[in-house]
Amino acid sequence: MAEQLAGLADDRALLGRTSTAERVSDILRSRVADGYFPPGTRLSEDSIGGALGVSRNTLREAFRLLTHERLLVHELNRGVFVRVLSVEDVEDIYRTRALVECAVVRGLGEPPYPLRGMAGAVAAGETAAAEDDWKAVGTANIHFHQELVALARSERTDELMRSVFAELRLAFHLVDDPRRLHEPYLARNRQILRALETGERDGAEGLLETYLADSLERVVEVYRRRVGEESAP
């Protein structure tokens, strides 16, 4: 927890003089999405409030916002925890991703498309893989899909999917072999990018549909195995 709190202290400057619960929730959402607070972590009001330099009331409001987004859960007489997802949660996340991401690609106009962000995420993932940093590969993968959603140029869609991708990161935390999960999608991300670069919108959508179906199957497989191991006598 000390390392996570040190990172939050670095974020304190982002609050400026107009500290709000929304800004605090933005910081904590990003930290959850980037893996600083794994599922099941208890979030201490005193420690986090001290690291960010915000009042207890402001922090509680931020917790409330993130609980509404299904990233945190409040347990009576125990405190606030980072949520542990169920198999049903994972299936719903991927259902939402398929609906939104495929619709974004399907709704693109005529090429060329602004793909610099997606290309940067692909390069970041490949660099992280070369360094054997599979957590960073997972982060780059999420950034790739955030940039894909951004092609819709819709603030509402970006906001919706920001929470969905943060939840997805919670799912990734329960994967015991992140390389096995993420490595196959490095090449797939580049294939999707290449299809969009050449204006093959239908091809990119087909690649994306298959990608999401295969990723869901892998993550659910891990979840079911973990549940079986935890329930074994």
VENMOZI-V346958 format. One record per residue. N is the residue number from 0. RES is the residue in one letter. SS is DSSP state (H for helix, E for strand, - for the rest). BURIAL is # if it has 9 or more other C-alpha atoms within 8 Angstrom, else .. Layout:
n=N res=RES ss=SS burial=BURIAL
n=N res=RES ss=SS burial=BURIAL
This chain:
n=0 res=M ss=- burial=.
n=1 res=A ss=H burial=.
n=2 res=E ss=H burial=.
n=3 res=Q ss=H burial=#
n=4 res=L ss=H burial=#
n=5 res=A ss=H burial=#
n=6 res=G ss=H burial=.
n=7 res=L ss=H burial=#
n=8 res=A ss=H burial=#
n=9 res=D ss=H burial=.
n=10 res=D ss=H burial=#
n=11 res=R ss=H burial=#
n=12 res=A ss=H burial=.
n=13 res=L ss=H burial=.
n=14 res=L ss=H burial=#
n=15 res=G ss=- burial=.
n=16 res=R ss=- burial=.
n=17 res=T ss=- burial=.
n=18 res=S ss=- burial=#
n=19 res=T ss=- burial=.
n=20 res=A ss=H burial=#
n=21 res=E ss=H burial=.
n=22 res=R ss=H burial=#
n=23 res=V ss=H burial=#
n=24 res=S ss=H burial=#
n=25 res=D ss=H burial=.
n=26 res=I ss=H burial=#
n=27 res=L ss=H burial=.
n=28 res=R ss=H burial=#
n=29 res=S ss=H burial=#
n=30 res=R ss=H burial=#
n=31 res=V ss=H burial=#
n=32 res=A ss=H burial=#
n=33 res=D ss=- burial=.
n=34 res=G ss=- burial=#
n=35 res=Y ss=- burial=.
n=36 res=F ss=- burial=#
n=37 res=P ss=- burial=#
n=38 res=P ss=- burial=#
n=39 res=G ss=- burial=.
n=40 res=T ss=- burial=.
n=41 res=R ss=E burial=.
n=42 res=L ss=E burial=#
n=43 res=S ss=- burial=.
n=44 res=E ss=H burial=#
n=45 res=D ss=H burial=.
n=46 res=S ss=H burial=.
n=47 res=I ss=H burial=#
n=48 res=G ss=H burial=#
n=49 res=G ss=H burial=.
n=50 res=A ss=H burial=#
n=51 res=L ss=H burial=#
n=52 res=G ss=- burial=.
n=53 res=V ss=- burial=#
n=54 res=S ss=- burial=.
n=55 res=R ss=H burial=#
n=56 res=N ss=H burial=.
n=57 res=T ss=H burial=#
n=58 res=L ss=H burial=#
n=59 res=R ss=H burial=#
n=60 res=E ss=H burial=#
n=61 res=A ss=H burial=#
n=62 res=F ss=H burial=#
n=63 res=R ss=H burial=.
n=64 res=L ss=H burial=#
n=65 res=L ss=H burial=#
n=66 res=T ss=H burial=#
n=67 res=H ss=H burial=.
n=68 res=E ss=- burial=.
n=69 res=R ss=- burial=#
n=70 res=L ss=- burial=#
n=71 res=L ss=E burial=#
n=72 res=V ss=E burial=#
n=73 res=H ss=E burial=#
n=74 res=E ss=E burial=.
n=75 res=L ss=- burial=.
n=76 res=N ss=- burial=.
n=77 res=R ss=- burial=.
n=78 res=G ss=E burial=#
n=79 res=V ss=E burial=#
n=80 res=F ss=E burial=#
n=81 res=V ss=E burial=#
n=82 res=R ss=- burial=#
n=83 res=V ss=- burial=.
n=84 res=L ss=- burial=#
n=85 res=S ss=- burial=.
n=86 res=V ss=H burial=#
n=87 res=E ss=H burial=.
n=88 res=D ss=H burial=.
n=89 res=V ss=H burial=#
n=90 res=E ss=H burial=#
n=91 res=D ss=H burial=.
n=92 res=I ss=H burial=#
n=93 res=Y ss=H burial=#
n=94 res=R ss=H burial=.
n=95 res=T ss=H burial=.
n=96 res=R ss=H burial=#
n=97 res=A ss=H burial=#
n=98 res=L ss=H burial=.
n=99 res=V ss=H burial=#
n=100 res=E ss=H burial=#
n=101 res=C ss=H burial=#
n=102 res=A ss=H burial=#
n=103 res=V ss=H burial=#
n=104 res=V ss=H burial=#
n=105 res=R ss=H burial=#
n=106 res=G ss=- burial=.
n=107 res=L ss=- burial=#
n=108 res=G ss=- burial=.
n=109 res=E ss=- burial=.
n=110 res=P ss=- burial=.
n=111 res=P ss=- burial=.
n=112 res=Y ss=- burial=.
n=113 res=P ss=- burial=.
n=114 res=L ss=- burial=.
n=115 res=R ss=H burial=.
n=116 res=G ss=H burial=#
n=117 res=M ss=H burial=#
n=118 res=A ss=H burial=#
n=119 res=G ss=H burial=.
n=120 res=A ss=H burial=#
n=121 res=V ss=H burial=#
n=122 res=A ss=H burial=.
n=123 res=A ss=H burial=#
n=124 res=G ss=H burial=#
n=125 res=E ss=H burial=#
n=126 res=T ss=H burial=.
n=127 res=A ss=H burial=#
n=128 res=A ss=H burial=#
n=129 res=A ss=H burial=.
n=130 res=E ss=- burial=.
n=131 res=D ss=- burial=.
n=132 res=D ss=- burial=#
n=133 res=W ss=H burial=#
n=134 res=K ss=H burial=.
n=135 res=A ss=H burial=#
n=136 res=V ss=H burial=#
n=137 res=G ss=H burial=#
n=138 res=T ss=H burial=#
n=139 res=A ss=H burial=#
n=140 res=N ss=H burial=#
n=141 res=I ss=H burial=#
n=142 res=H ss=H burial=#
n=143 res=F ss=H burial=#
n=144 res=H ss=H burial=#
n=145 res=Q ss=H burial=#
n=146 res=E ss=H burial=#
n=147 res=L ss=H burial=#
n=148 res=V ss=H burial=#
n=149 res=A ss=H burial=#
n=150 res=L ss=- burial=#
n=151 res=A ss=- burial=#
n=152 res=R ss=- burial=.
n=153 res=S ss=- burial=.
n=154 res=E ss=H burial=.
n=155 res=R ss=H burial=.
n=156 res=T ss=H burial=#
n=157 res=D ss=H burial=#
n=158 res=E ss=H burial=.
n=159 res=L ss=H burial=.
n=160 res=M ss=H burial=#
n=161 res=R ss=H burial=#
n=162 res=S ss=H burial=#
n=163 res=V ss=H burial=#
n=164 res=F ss=H burial=#
n=165 res=A ss=H burial=#
n=166 res=E ss=H burial=#
n=167 res=L ss=H burial=#
n=168 res=R ss=H burial=#
n=169 res=L ss=H burial=#
n=170 res=A ss=H burial=#
n=171 res=F ss=H burial=#
n=172 res=H ss=- burial=#
n=173 res=L ss=- burial=.
n=174 res=V ss=- burial=#
n=175 res=D ss=- burial=.
n=176 res=D ss=- burial=.
n=177 res=P ss=H burial=#
n=178 res=R ss=H burial=.
n=179 res=R ss=H burial=.
n=180 res=L ss=H burial=#
n=181 res=H ss=H burial=#
n=182 res=E ss=H burial=#
n=183 res=P ss=H burial=.
n=184 res=Y ss=H burial=#
n=185 res=L ss=H burial=#
n=186 res=A ss=H burial=.
n=187 res=R ss=H burial=#
n=188 res=N ss=H burial=#
n=189 res=R ss=H burial=#
n=190 res=Q ss=H burial=#
n=191 res=I ss=H burial=#
n=192 res=L ss=H burial=#
n=193 res=R ss=H burial=.
n=194 res=A ss=H burial=#
n=195 res=L ss=H burial=#
n=196 res=E ss=H burial=#
n=197 res=T ss=- burial=.
n=198 res=G ss=- burial=#
n=199 res=E ss=- burial=#
n=200 res=R ss=H burial=#
n=201 res=D ss=H burial=.
n=202 res=G ss=H burial=.
n=203 res=A ss=H burial=#
n=204 res=E ss=H burial=#
n=205 res=G ss=H burial=.
n=206 res=L ss=H burial=#
n=207 res=L ss=H burial=#
n=208 res=E ss=H burial=#
n=209 res=T ss=H burial=.
n=210 res=Y ss=H burial=#
n=211 res=L ss=H burial=#
n=212 res=A ss=H burial=.
n=213 res=D ss=H burial=.
n=214 res=S ss=H burial=#
n=215 res=L ss=H burial=#
n=216 res=E ss=H burial=.
n=217 res=R ss=H burial=#
n=218 res=V ss=H burial=#
n=219 res=V ss=H burial=#
n=220 res=E ss=H burial=.
n=221 res=V ss=H burial=#
n=222 res=Y ss=H burial=#
n=223 res=R ss=H burial=#
n=224 res=R ss=H burial=.
n=225 res=R ss=H burial=.
n=226 res=V ss=H burial=.
n=227 res=G ss=H burial=.
n=228 res=E ss=H burial=.
n=229 res=E ss=H burial=.
n=230 res=S ss=H burial=.
n=231 res=A ss=- burial=.
n=232 res=P ss=- burial=.
